[in-house]
Amino acid sequence: MPALSRLLKEVMARRCRAEFDAAQGYYVIMGDADDSYDFSALMPFMQRLRDGADVVMGNRFQGGIGPGAMPPLHKYLGNPVLTGLGRLFFRIKLGDFHCGLRGFNRDRIRALNLRTTGMEFASEMVVRAALSGYRLDEVPTTLKKDGRSRPPHLRTWRDGWRHLSFLLMYSPKWLFLYPALVLVSLGVFGAFVLLPGSVTIGEVGFDIHTFVVACMAVQVGVQAVSFAVIARQFATAHKLIPPSPRFSSVLEMMTLDKVLVGAAIITMLGLSGLVWCTLQWASTGFGPLEYSALLRILVISLTAIAIGIQLALIGFLSAIIEIPTR
């Protein structure tokens, strides 16, 4: 046993020296220890790392997936969809986002200060590296049926959702901003078209009920935009996402005072409309009203009041995040 221990130490020492480069630092190759990957074919990973790549991912779809190595649902739905979303959200030019065999520059990855403790760690490594402008390469690798004696611990839908929700949470633009812009655009368009009165297209009529839905879409959209701002601000403050010069310049313009002034103007406009509706009701002796025209003004006024209050609260929340600390 002592001889075996000395032999192992010598092998590991040689391996560490082989992975060390004076200019780049230590290289690490990490893979699932379930006998599904070929650890005797790691030189392509090392070559890409020595050529300057910060992260080198294996691509099982290019290298070949053996019979029974990957469930069809993972092969044709799970991995392609999650990889496609990763490419879309973070502009990552990888074909296999979740390969269990990868190499990386140890010092560059440690500099990212990765936070997650579960299976999301693998995704965080790729996402944070891409957001930080690291060079990501990939090489073909093979996947064969694992040699475990127990069932796999991976749960298709549960773990797929964990990865999907992680990708969304690291991309406030796709989680909040882009859906919000769609809602606001459709809501403003619908409210503008229906403000004068009902509209009929073919045999379908759009009236006050559609108008109410359009105003609610605007309100929800504005709230989602504010969530996008707060989420990006929080992620930047806690160094989860690198700072964006464009976003920082927008925040510099949107000071608490300016946000409160804008919120006050919107709220006052809404209150003015509410007062006008009340006066119209009073002119009839608080009796029955012709709802078609009056209700439109009332709905817009209440929507403006709600949006104004939301903006004021979001302004204070944003200011809380920006409180200087040391």
N, C-alpha and C positions, 0 to 999 in steps of 0.2 A: 503493500500500500504506500509506504513512503516513496518508493521509486515511481509509482504511478502518479503520485501527487506532484513530484518534481517534474515529471514529464509533462503533465497538464500545465503547470506554471510556465514551463519553457515554451510550450506551444502557444499559450495565450500571450506571452511576452513578444514572441515573434509576430503574432497576428497584430498586436497593437502597433508594433513598429512598422509593419507593412501598411497599416491604415493611416499612419501619420505622415503628413506632408508639411514641410517647413513653412510654405507660403499659405496653405489653405487650412491646416489644422487636422483634427481627427475626422475620419470618415466612419460612419456607422451604417451597417446594413441590418435591417430589422425585418423579420418575417414570422408568420404564424408557425408555431412549432408542432404542427399536426401531420407532418410528412406529406403535405400536399404540394409543396414547392421544392424545386430542385436547387439545393444550396451548393451544388457543385458547379453551377453555371452563373457565378456572380461577377465574373470579370467585366461584362458589359456595363454593369452598374458602377463598378470601380472606375472604368475608363471615362464614363460620363462625368463622374465626380471629379476626377483628375483634370478633366477638360474645363472645369469651372462651374458645373451645375451645382445648385444648392440642394435640390431634392430630385431624386431619380425614382420614378414609379415604374413598377412592372405593369405590362399590359397583357392580361390573360387572353383577351380576344384576338390579339395579334399572334401571340405565341402558341395558343392552342389550349383548349379545355377538354380534358379527357372524359370518357364516358362515366357518368355518375358523379363527376367532380363538382358540378354546380346544378342546383335544382332549376328546372326550366323557367319557373316564375322569376328567379333571380337573374337568369341568363338573358331572358327576352323582355323582362319588364323592369324589375327592381334596379339592377345595375345600369342599364341604358338610360332609364328615366332620371335617376339621381345624378349620373354623370352628365347628362344633358343639362340639368338644372345647374350643376356646378359650373359648367362651361358658360351658361347664360348669365348667371348671377355674378360670377367673379372673373369671367374671361380667361378661364383656365383651359389651355389647349391640351387636355389629356383625354385619352380614350377609355381609361379605366380608373375612375375616381376612387374606388374602394379596394384596390388590390392590396393583399396582405403582405406583399414583399416589396420593400422600398429601401433606398439608401439615401443618406443625407449627410451634410456637413454638420458635425456635432455643434460646433461653436455658433454657427448661423442659426440653427434651430433653437439652441438654448437662449439666444438673444431675443427670440420671440416671446419668451416667458409664457409658454402655453399653460392654460388654466384647467381644462376639463380633466376629469378623473376617470370617466367611463369609456365606453367604446367610441364616443365622439372624439376622443383624442386623435384618432387617425384622420378624421375629417378636418379637425382644427389645424393640424399640422399643414395640410395642403392649402386650406383656405387662408390661414394667416401668412403663409409663405407667399402666396399669390398676391395678397393685399399689400404686402411689404415690398413687392417688386423683385422677389427672388426669382432665380432662373429654375424652372421646373422642366425636366426632361422625362422621357419614358422609353423603356426598352421592352421588346417582346419577352414574355416569360410564360412558362407552361404551368398548367394546373392539373393535378391528377386527384383521384379520389383519396380523401385523407385516410390515414391509418389509425384513427382513434378507435378505441374499444367501447366507447360510450356514444350516445346520440349527440349531435352537435348542439351547442348552447344557443345558437342563433335562432331567433324567432322572426319569421318573415315580416309580418305586418307591424308588430311592435317595434322591432329594431329599424325597419324601414321608415316608420314614422319618426323615430328618434333622430335619424339622419336627416330626414326632410325638414323637421322643425329646427334642427341646428342650422341648416343652410339658410332657412328663412330668417332666423334670429340674427345671423351674421350679415344679412343684407336688408337693412331697413328700407332701402329703395324699393325692392320687390315686395317686401312684406306690407309696407304702409304706403309709400309715396305713389307708386304707379297705380295701384288700385284706387287710391284717393283721387288722383287726377282724373281718372276715368269717371268716377262717381260725380265729382264736381262738374266736369264738362257736360255729362249727360243731364245732370240736375239743372244746371243753369240754362242749357238749351231747352229742356222741357218746360221750365218755368217761364222763360221768355216767350215761347210759342203760345202757351196756354194762358198767359196773363190777360190778354184782351177778351178771351172767351173760349168756348169749346171748339175743338177741331175734329173733323171727321175725315178719315182716310179710308176710302172704299166703303165698307159696311161697318167699320170699327170707329166708335166715337171716343174721344178723349176729353174729359171735363175736369171738374174740381178734384175728383179723387186722384186722377193722374197728376194733377198740379201739386197736391199734398205729397205724393210720393216723390216728385221731383225736388221739392223743398227739403224733404227729409234726406234725400241723397246728397244734397249740397251740405247739409249740416254734418252728416256722417263723414263725408269726404274731407271737410275742413278739420274735423277732429282727427282723422287718420293722418292728414298732413302734419298736424302738430305732434302726433305720436312719432312720425318719421324724424322730425327735428329733434325731439327729446331723446329718442333711441340712439340716433347718430351722435348726439352731444354726449350722452352717457358713455357710449362705447369708446368715443375718442378720449374722454376724460380718464377712463380706466385702462386706456391703452389696449383695448380689444381690437380696435380698428385704427389704422394710421390716420393722422389728420389730413383733411382735404382743404387745400387752399381756397377753393371755391366756396365750400361750406363755411369755412372760418370767416371769409369776407362777408357772407350773408349774415352770420351771427353778429359780426361787428356792427352791421347796419341796423339789425333788429335788436336794439337795446330795450331794456325793460320799459323805459319811459315812452319810447316810440310805440311799443306794442300796446301799452295801456292807453295811449292817446287814440290809436286806431280802434281798440276795443270799445273805448268810450263813444267814439263817433258812430260805430255800427250799432251799439246799444241805443244811443239817442235816436237814431233813425228808426229803429224798431219801436221805441217808445212813442215816437211821434205818430207812426202808423197806428199803434194801439189806441192812442188818444183820439185820433181821427175816427176810428171805428166806433169808439165809445160815444163820441159826439153824434155820429150818424144814428146810432141806436137811441140816444137821448132825444133826437129830433122827432122820433116816432112815438115818444112817450114810453120808451123801453118796451115797445110792443113788437109784433112780428116784423121781420126784415126780409128784404130780397137778398137771399144768401149768395147767389152766384157771383156778383161783383164784390160785395163786402167781404165775403169769406176769403177771397184771394188776397186782399190787402191784409187781413188779419193773420193769415198763415205766413205770409212773407214777413210781417212785423215780428211775430213770435219766433220765426227762424232767425231773424237778425239779432233779436235779444239773446237767444241761446248761443249763437256764434260769438257775439261780443263777450258774454260771460266766459265762455270757453277760452277765448284768446287771452283774457285777463288772467285766468288761472294758469294757463300754460306759460304765460310770460313770467309769472312768479316762480313756477316750477323750474323753468329754464335758468332763471337767475340763481335759484338755490344750487343747481348743479354747478354753476360758474363761480360759486363762492370760493375765493382764493384760499388755498391751504398750503401748508408746508410740513 
